[in-house]
Amino acid sequence: MTTISVVTPTFRREDLLRRCVENVLAQRVEAEIQHPSR
């Protein structure tokens, strides 16, 4: 598993980056739902 993380093709890196962005967006949305800015 470590070798896979060390040698990552570009498409895998883009997929991981997209997943990271989606996670951050989901966390921000949950924060907005729990604590509305209004």
C-alpha positions in Angstrom: 0.0 0.0 0.0 2.9 2.4 0.8 4.4 1.8 -2.7 1.1 2.8 -4.3 1.0 6.1 -2.3 4.6 6.7 -3.2 4.2 6.1 -6.9 0.9 7.8 -7.8 -0.1 8.5 -11.4 -1.5 11.9 -12.3 -5.1 10.8 -12.5 -4.9 9.2 -9.1 -3.5 12.4 -7.7 -6.3 14.4 -9.3 -8.8 12.0 -7.9 -7.4 12.4 -4.4 -7.3 16.1 -4.7 -10.9 16.1 -5.9 -11.9 13.9 -2.9 -10.1 16.3 -0.5 -12.0 19.3 -2.0 -15.3 17.5 -1.7 -14.5 16.6 1.9 -13.7 20.3 2.7 -16.9 21.5 1.0 -19.0 18.9 2.8 -17.5 19.9 6.2 -18.2 23.6 5.4 -21.8 22.8 4.4 -22.3 20.8 7.6 -20.9 23.7 9.6 -23.3 26.1 7.9 -26.2 23.8 8.6 -25.2 23.4 12.3 -24.3 27.1 12.7 -26.1 29.3 10.3 -24.4 32.6 9.5 -27.7 34.5 9.9 
